[in-house]
Amino acid sequence: MTAIDEGLHALIARGFRFQHIGDDRHGGPAVIVGTFGWPEFSDRIEIHGEHEASAARTRAGAAEEAVWSQGGDTLSVIAALLGLPPPHEPTAIA
């Protein structure tokens, strides 16, 4: 098991749901998307490969407003998302 696998399992344990969006041209997954909903907020991670991912927390509403985002290699993005406090905690970015 890799550190990325362990990070994905940690996100799943927190309640993230993942979906593989396929690449019809090449027959493999083009992106893996994980989401988790909070009251009034949602967290999302998009994984394009081992070296490319992005995550964001958005405030729900007519125009979803990003209150936090992170991009970079997949392991770093997973770690940042796992370290993000719930949106209604005093230390949260909201």
Helices and strands as residue ranges (DSSP letters): H 3-13, E 17-23, E 28-38, E 41-49, E 52-59, E 65-72, H 74-82
